[in-house]
């Protein structure tokens, strides 16, 4: 096992042990406290002894949620709201869906950042009238309509909402239905503070990093040491001046640099470019220090030879993971890179379904899997991905760039998966004062505290409800509706069976 990854796993195990040192909620009160509660509940223990069994059961279960009869639940509607949660072409649109039932309880889910709400609306006619408690069966019904990237958003969002709904119906947190939890707190990773990559103000960056680490409490950071850091300097790259769209980040141009497979760009990095890259990464590492894991993403679109050269050049800085050197579906190339370098490799944010992750793990094409719950298939599918990776001695991080709804779905999956390392909290979340206010926590805990998300211990489902007033302040310009009726999606218009 690569030494840096082994070190991180050991540190994470220590975090888990520390966080699980607290007693479980039901263990915090001894028998005397339980008897005292019975008295405070309006009846003394002596009086209870003279009650009939029917009255005793009625009193002792008086606080059980009776608003739901799970076996009689039926899905009656699916609606959505679209939020503006950033400035990039992906996270500028976040879609939250709501699944309603005949008993008044509902579930919240979320599509992958940047996904079209119609990926979720299309599924409405397939789930109307079904019992939402049959999560796995419904997932199998709609799974065929998911796909890699944002196409997985609809299936994943519906799956999240089902788990939220079932948790509310049975009055238990989602993690409990996944087999229980390994941790009470979920480690988060944040990006290094924003800065000018080509002309860094080191004093300001140092001060901002101090805030990120000491005040905000993050124990894992991530950066973008991409080709844009040095490409403007003459003599640092080959072919960047001639490939279409290198400067223009227009994804609608199919032949542009960003839409060209990495091995087909003809882009190369010179020794001068590598020297500038090493100086940049070295500066960040010196400021951050070596106690904190430092991950890296978005290196550039170039072939595996350049990937290996870049990775070897940056090896002295002990990067915790090197992300998406080449597209995830180039698994043979990923494996060649993984086998050739000493830093951990990672991929998976655009993969839908456990089947493709199985191939990655079977090949050991990467050292860490990195599903995004908005694409992967939802909560249970993500846990299954983590469990399969664990059997192959592969760790799991979680990619995320959405609202607190999807964030909490990730928290439940992370709590229930042993080989989990850290969950992403991107800049548009951690540096955005209104982002946590989009939801109200149902239980006593805050959304996250000092670089760790709090696993809900006293709240059913995902553990959050929407803050309607705050959400309405951030509706997307393309769609200002707020969970408007969607009857045009009620009718099923095709025969969807995949076999005869």
VENUR-V226924 format. One record per helix or strand of 3 or more residues. SS is the DSSP state (2 for helix, 1 for strand). FROM is the first residue (numbers start at 0). LEN is the number of residues. Records with the same first field share a line. If there is no record, write none. Layout:
SS=FROM-LEN ; FROM-LEN
This chain:
2=2-17 ; 24-3 ; 30-10 ; 44-5 ; 52-8 ; 69-3 ; 117-4 ; 123-4 ; 134-11 ; 148-22 ; 173-4 ; 201-14 ; 226-3 ; 256-3 ; 261-3 ; 270-18 ; 303-14 ; 330-10 ; 353-10 ; 372-4 ; 378-13 ; 403-12 ; 426-4 ; 434-4 ; 467-7 ; 486-3
1=74-9 ; 93-8 ; 105-5 ; 184-7 ; 219-4 ; 292-4 ; 344-3 ; 394-5 ; 419-5 ; 438-3 ; 451-3 ; 463-3
